[in-house]
Amino acid sequence: MCILLRNSEENNFCCSYSSNLVKKQRWAAHCFEDWRKFCNDKLVSLGPNSGCLLTDPLKIMHVGDLIFGMICFIHEVCKQDGTPYPSKTLYALVINLQAYLATQGHEYKKKGSVVLEMT
């Protein structure tokens, strides 16, 4: 959630995010990036044609790669001890990844389950 703050010197508004929200977004992005790197390393070790690599980092990932990556991420992500995350945590990961991408300037418009464009 963006909090509008008034800048008294310039008489305009700027957007500020709570530190807790930023922390959650970074956690989600960090989880996704760790998972992406792990999967890429595993696929490279298996040899050519063993799967689809997600080479781009989350900040610059293309829409198609992002959709594919999110499906696989939610299906495979787990805690460091190997136990699965509870459903509430998976939901929090998705919501915070979406918020993280929005703060990076990547907002996806969708209609139903189809992504129409990236703004």
N, C-alpha and C positions, 0 to 999 in steps of 0.2 A: 504494500500500500504506500503510495506516494503522499507525503505531507507537504502541502504548499507553505513555504515560509516567505514572508515579506522582507525584502532587502531594503532597509530604510535609506541607505545611501543612494541607491539607484532608483528607488521607488518602483521596483518590479518584484515579481515572484520567482522563486526557484523551487525545485523539487528536491526533497530530502527523504531518505528511506531510514526506517528504524534500524538500529544495529542488529537487533534480533532477526529481523526479516532478511537483512543482508547475509547474516551468518547462516541461516537456513538455506538460502539460495546458493551460497558458496558450497555448503555441504552437499546439496543435491548435484551441483555441477561437478564437484570433486568425485563423488560416487560414480557418476556417469563416465567421467574421463578415466578413472581407474579401471572401470569395467571395460571400456573401449580398448585401452592399452593392453589389458590382460587378454581379451579376445583376439586382438590383432597378433599378439605374440604367439598365442596358441595356434592360430591359423597359419602363421608363417612357419612355425616348427613342423606342421603337418605336411608342408610342401605346396607346390603350385596347384591351383584349381581345387583347393580344399574348402573354400568358402569366400564370402564377400568381406573384404577389409573395409573398415570405416577409417579412412586415412585422415580426413579433416577433423580438427578439433571442434567441439560443440559450438563455439562462437561463430564459426564460418561454415558449418555443415549445410549442405544443400537440403532442400525440403524432402526429397525422396530418401536420401540417406538418413535424415532425421527420423522419418516415419519408420523406416526399417530398423534403425538403431533403437528407437524407443520401444518397439514391440519386443525385440530381443532382450533389451535391458530389463524391462519389467518381468519378463519370463525367467531370466537367469540371475538377476542380482540377489545377493544374499549377504548376511553379516560376515564379519571376518572369521568367525568360528565355523562358517559353513551352514548355519541354520537359516531358514528363510525368514524374511521380514514379515511382520504382521501386515494385514491388508491396509490398516490406517497409515503405516509407514510408507507403503508403496504409493498410496494416494498422495501423501505429503511430498514424496519424491517427484511425482508427476507435476503437481501444482507448483512446487518450488522451481523445477526446471523451466516450466512455462514462464514463471515470473522472472527468472534469471535471463531467459532469452529476450523477454520484453525490455528489461533494463539494458540489454546489449543492443537494442534497436531492431530486434527480430520478432515481429508479431505476425502470426499466421492467421489469415482469415479463413474460415471454414464454413461450409454449408453441409449439414448432416455429418457424414464421415469423410467428406472429400475436401482436401485442402485446395483452395482456389488460387491463392497468390500469397506472396510474401510482401508485406508493406515495409 
